[in-house]
């Protein structure tokens, strides 16, 4: 399965998680499955290990998530081929499937490599036009979900655009919609301006509001964020989850067509500073709390 497909499916799965999230204060509502992705991305990805469900419950209690929500989220993720169970005696350990590894690796790239601002745009756009019959409504929904994940926005009915060159073939391949879809690469010409395309296809104000909410919650200027959290392990989990939600929703618009005070730059600096600050203590606490099943 291609990373773009796995990422879109997992993102939809996270949004569909049914349990209530913790009491988080200012900032986006977060469901336990989104927190679970962050947990496995930080503490399991690339290690080939499994983690005992009881110790996951202990970690999530620090973030305000109850045992029932954790157990139902683990079961749901296993059913969706995101987690695999390993039983040792009376204990059940959870590890990542190859599908989930792809999802989390894609998230890792978005967090640490892509960056919050697109300074390398070449002036081109990838266009995806489609007309899909009502009899294939589910595939139409899946296509839109994957387009959003890949940074596309709806310009007009049935026509979506994204800045730069996108691998549309990878988005479309699993859906079997080739006969209903047209893919083009283009540049804006008069009377159309690139800034107009950004304004029409993307809700820049909403994206900026997300970054400002992140700063309201995490900016260190007024003092250490989340003083009510019990420790840096809980803060690390919530920080990474908040940030990944933002970068998943950000289409990475060209910097030259964004306001000079675009808040993503300051928000990214804030995230990276706090991530480095929390990591040593959080790693030590995780070593103490987590019951890990080593590979092999």
C-alpha positions as CSV (number, residue, x, y, z in Angstrom):
1,X,0.0,0.0,0.0
2,X,1.3,3.4,-0.9
3,X,2.1,5.9,1.9
4,X,-0.4,8.4,0.6
5,X,-3.2,5.8,0.6
6,X,-2.3,4.5,4.0
7,X,-2.0,8.0,5.5
8,X,-5.4,9.0,4.1
9,X,-7.1,5.9,5.4
10,X,-5.6,6.2,8.8
11,X,-6.4,9.9,9.0
12,X,-10.0,9.1,8.3
13,X,-9.9,6.4,10.9
14,X,-8.6,8.8,13.5
15,X,-11.4,11.2,12.7
16,X,-13.9,8.4,13.1
17,X,-12.7,7.3,16.5
18,X,-15.8,7.2,18.7
19,X,-14.6,8.0,22.2
20,X,-14.4,11.4,23.9
21,X,-11.0,12.9,24.1
22,X,-9.4,14.4,27.2
23,X,-10.2,17.8,28.7
24,X,-7.6,19.8,26.8
25,X,-8.4,23.5,27.2
26,X,-7.8,25.8,24.3
27,X,-7.0,24.1,21.1
28,X,-8.5,21.5,18.7
29,X,-10.6,18.6,20.0
30,X,-8.4,15.4,19.9
31,X,-9.8,11.9,19.9
32,X,-7.9,9.0,21.6
33,X,-6.9,7.5,18.3
34,X,-5.1,10.6,17.3
35,X,-3.2,10.5,20.6
36,X,-2.5,6.8,19.9
37,X,-0.9,7.5,16.6
38,X,1.4,10.0,18.3
39,X,2.2,7.5,21.1
40,X,3.2,4.8,18.6
41,X,5.0,7.2,16.4
42,X,7.2,8.4,19.2
43,X,7.8,5.2,21.2
44,X,7.4,2.3,18.8
45,X,8.0,3.4,15.1
46,X,11.1,1.9,13.7
47,X,11.8,-0.4,16.7
48,X,9.8,-3.5,15.8
49,X,8.5,-3.7,19.4
50,X,5.1,-4.2,21.0
51,X,3.8,-2.5,24.1
52,X,1.6,-4.1,26.8
53,X,-1.9,-2.7,26.8
54,X,-1.8,-2.1,30.6
55,X,1.2,0.2,30.3
56,X,-0.4,2.1,27.4
57,X,-3.4,2.7,29.7
58,X,-1.0,4.0,32.4
59,X,0.5,6.5,29.9
60,X,-2.8,7.7,28.6
61,X,-4.1,8.2,32.1
62,X,-1.5,10.9,32.4
63,X,-3.1,12.7,29.4
64,X,-6.6,12.4,30.9
65,X,-7.8,9.4,28.8
66,X,-9.6,6.6,30.6
67,X,-9.0,2.9,30.4
68,X,-12.2,2.1,28.5
69,X,-11.4,4.7,25.8
70,X,-7.9,3.3,25.5
71,X,-9.0,-0.3,25.2
72,X,-11.7,0.5,22.6
73,X,-9.2,2.6,20.6
74,X,-6.7,-0.2,20.6
75,X,-9.3,-2.7,19.5
76,X,-10.6,-0.4,16.7
77,X,-7.1,0.2,15.4
78,X,-6.3,-3.5,15.4
79,X,-9.6,-4.1,13.4
80,X,-8.5,-1.5,10.9
81,X,-5.1,-3.2,10.3
82,X,-3.2,-0.5,12.1
83,X,-2.1,-2.6,15.1
84,X,-1.2,-6.2,15.6
85,X,-1.7,-8.2,18.8
86,X,0.9,-10.4,20.4
87,X,-0.2,-12.5,23.4
88,X,2.3,-13.5,26.1
89,X,0.6,-15.4,28.8
90,X,-2.3,-13.2,30.1
91,X,-0.8,-10.1,28.6
92,X,-1.6,-8.6,25.2
93,X,1.0,-6.5,23.5
94,X,0.3,-4.2,20.5
95,X,2.7,-3.5,17.7
96,X,2.5,-1.7,14.4
97,X,1.5,-3.3,11.1
98,X,3.3,-2.4,7.9
99,X,0.3,-0.3,7.0
100,X,0.7,1.7,10.2
101,X,4.4,2.0,9.7
102,X,3.8,3.7,6.4
103,X,1.2,6.1,8.0
104,X,3.6,7.1,10.8
105,X,6.6,7.5,8.6
106,X,4.6,9.8,6.4
107,X,3.6,11.8,9.5
108,X,7.2,11.9,10.6
109,X,8.3,13.4,7.2
110,X,5.5,16.0,7.4
111,X,6.6,17.0,10.9
112,X,10.4,17.0,10.6
113,X,11.2,17.3,6.9
114,X,8.5,19.2,4.9
115,X,8.4,22.2,7.2
116,X,5.4,24.5,7.9
117,X,6.0,26.9,5.1
118,X,6.4,26.2,1.3
119,X,9.3,28.4,0.2
120,X,10.2,26.3,-2.9
121,X,7.1,26.6,-5.0
122,X,7.8,26.6,-8.7
123,X,4.6,28.4,-9.8
124,X,2.8,25.4,-11.1
125,X,-0.4,23.6,-9.9
126,X,-1.6,20.1,-10.1
127,X,-5.3,19.9,-11.1
128,X,-7.6,17.0,-10.5
129,X,-11.0,17.1,-12.2
130,X,-13.6,14.4,-11.6
131,X,-17.2,13.5,-12.3
132,X,-18.2,10.4,-10.3
133,X,-21.7,9.0,-10.4
134,X,-23.8,8.7,-7.3
135,X,-23.6,4.9,-7.5
136,X,-19.9,5.3,-6.5
137,X,-20.5,7.8,-3.7
138,X,-18.1,6.0,-1.3
139,X,-15.2,6.2,-3.8
140,X,-16.0,9.9,-4.3
141,X,-15.7,10.4,-0.6
142,X,-12.4,8.5,-0.4
143,X,-11.0,10.5,-3.3
144,X,-11.9,13.8,-1.6
145,X,-10.3,12.6,1.6
146,X,-7.1,11.6,-0.1
147,X,-7.0,14.9,-2.1
148,X,-7.3,16.9,1.2
149,X,-4.5,14.8,2.7
150,X,-2.2,15.5,-0.2
151,X,-2.8,19.3,0.0
152,X,-5.5,19.8,-2.6
153,X,-8.4,22.3,-2.2
154,X,-11.7,22.6,-4.1
155,X,-11.5,25.4,-6.7
156,X,-14.9,24.8,-8.1
157,X,-17.3,21.9,-8.6
158,X,-15.4,18.8,-9.5
159,X,-12.0,20.6,-9.8
160,X,-9.4,20.5,-7.1
161,X,-5.9,22.1,-7.1
162,X,-2.7,21.8,-5.2
163,X,0.5,23.9,-5.4
164,X,3.4,22.2,-7.2
165,X,3.7,18.7,-8.6
166,X,1.7,16.0,-6.8
167,X,1.8,12.2,-7.4
168,X,-1.9,12.0,-8.5
169,X,-1.4,8.5,-9.8
170,X,-0.6,7.2,-6.3
171,X,-3.8,8.9,-5.0
172,X,-6.0,7.4,-7.7
173,X,-4.5,4.0,-8.2
174,X,-6.3,2.2,-5.2
175,X,-9.7,3.7,-6.2
176,X,-10.1,2.5,-9.7
177,X,-11.5,5.9,-10.9
178,X,-9.2,6.6,-13.8
179,X,-12.1,6.9,-16.3
180,X,-13.8,9.5,-14.1
181,X,-10.7,11.6,-13.4
182,X,-8.6,14.1,-15.3
183,X,-5.1,15.1,-14.0
184,X,-3.3,18.2,-15.4
185,X,-0.3,20.3,-14.4
186,X,-0.7,24.0,-15.1
187,X,0.2,27.6,-14.4
188,X,-2.1,30.6,-13.8
189,X,-2.4,33.1,-16.6
190,X,-4.2,36.5,-16.8
191,X,-6.8,37.3,-15.7
192,X,-6.3,34.5,-13.1
193,X,-3.7,35.2,-10.4
194,X,-2.1,32.6,-8.2
195,X,-3.2,34.6,-5.2
196,X,-6.8,34.3,-6.4
197,X,-6.4,30.5,-6.6
198,X,-5.1,30.4,-3.0
199,X,-8.0,32.5,-1.9
200,X,-10.7,30.5,-3.7
201,X,-9.5,27.0,-3.0
202,X,-8.1,27.2,0.5
203,X,-9.4,28.7,3.7
204,X,-6.2,30.4,4.7
205,X,-7.9,32.2,7.6
206,X,-9.0,28.9,9.1
207,X,-5.5,27.5,8.7
208,X,-3.9,30.5,10.4
209,X,-6.5,30.3,13.2
210,X,-5.3,26.7,13.8
211,X,-1.7,27.9,14.2
212,X,-2.7,30.8,16.5
213,X,-4.7,28.3,18.7
214,X,-1.6,26.1,18.9
215,X,0.5,29.1,20.0
216,X,-2.2,30.1,22.5
217,X,-1.9,26.6,24.0
218,X,1.8,26.0,23.7
219,X,3.7,29.3,23.5
220,X,6.3,29.4,26.3
221,X,6.2,33.3,26.5
222,X,3.7,33.5,29.3
223,X,5.3,30.6,31.1
224,X,5.6,26.8,30.8
225,X,2.6,25.4,28.8
226,X,0.1,22.9,30.3
227,X,1.2,23.3,33.9
228,X,-1.7,21.0,35.0
229,X,-0.2,18.0,33.1
230,X,1.5,15.6,35.4
231,X,4.8,15.3,33.6
232,X,6.7,15.8,30.3
233,X,5.6,12.4,29.0
234,X,2.0,13.6,29.0
235,X,3.0,17.0,27.5
236,X,5.1,15.3,24.8
237,X,2.1,13.1,23.7
238,X,-0.3,16.1,23.6
239,X,2.2,18.4,21.9
240,X,2.9,16.0,19.0
241,X,-0.8,15.2,18.6
242,X,-1.7,18.9,18.3
243,X,1.1,19.6,15.8
244,X,0.4,16.6,13.6
245,X,-3.3,17.6,13.4
246,X,-2.1,21.0,12.1
247,X,0.3,19.8,9.5
248,X,-2.3,17.2,8.3
249,X,-4.7,20.1,7.7
250,X,-2.2,22.5,6.2
251,X,-2.0,22.3,2.3
252,X,1.5,23.8,2.4
253,X,0.6,26.9,0.5
254,X,3.2,29.0,-1.3
255,X,4.9,31.4,1.1
256,X,4.8,34.3,-1.4
257,X,1.0,34.3,-1.3
258,X,0.6,34.2,2.4
259,X,0.6,37.2,4.8
260,X,3.9,38.4,6.1
261,X,2.9,37.5,9.7
262,X,1.8,33.9,8.8
263,X,1.7,32.2,12.2
264,X,3.0,28.8,11.0
265,X,6.6,30.0,11.2
266,X,6.4,30.9,14.9
267,X,4.3,27.9,15.7
268,X,6.8,25.5,14.1
269,X,9.7,27.1,16.1
270,X,7.6,26.7,19.3
271,X,6.8,23.0,18.5
272,X,10.4,22.1,17.8
273,X,11.7,23.9,20.9
274,X,9.2,22.1,23.2
275,X,9.7,18.7,21.5
276,X,13.5,18.9,22.2
277,X,12.8,20.1,25.8
278,X,10.3,17.3,26.6
279,X,12.2,14.4,24.9
280,X,14.9,13.5,27.5
281,X,12.5,13.3,30.5
282,X,9.7,11.8,28.5
283,X,12.0,9.0,27.2
284,X,13.2,8.2,30.7
285,X,9.6,8.1,32.0
286,X,8.6,5.9,29.1
287,X,11.4,3.5,29.9
288,X,10.1,3.2,33.4
289,X,6.4,2.9,32.6
290,X,6.2,0.9,29.3
291,X,6.3,-2.9,29.3
292,X,7.9,-3.6,25.9
293,X,8.0,-6.8,24.0
294,X,11.2,-6.9,22.0
295,X,11.3,-8.1,18.4
296,X,12.1,-11.7,17.7
